[in-house]
Amino acid sequence: MKKFVFVNEAAKRAFLDLPREMQRQFGADLQAVQRGEPPFSRWKHLTDSVGPGAIELIENAPNAYRAIYCAKFAETVFILHAFTKTTNGVDRHAMKTAGERYKFMKSALATKR
């Protein structure tokens, strides 16, 4: 089973700022991913906007919530970002944040080698 880590404290705070119901839903999704199974929530690849292996979990009830993770490296599920979606279309600020955290994750993995 893959490990589970937040890429940094800000990612952890963002996840914990979600409503409890969304934390549980995304938590169940991430546990499935840890076991090598697909998430229960809708999802999409964010290769172009965040990086290779980045996945966005999608929940729309009644507000729109998102969690972004990467499970491609080091047998680990890295949580990059979580947020309440407030825009129609792409949330550019959230994608920028996730992209910066993705780069941080890759840099941290490179220094561990």
PyMOL commands that set and color helices and strands:
alter all, ss='L'
color gray80, all
select helices_A, chain A and resi 9-16+20-34+92-112
alter helices_A, ss='H'
color red, helices_A
select strands_A, chain A and resi 3-6+42-45+54-60+64-70+76-85
alter strands_A, ss='S'
color yellow, strands_A
deselect
rebuild
show_as cartoon
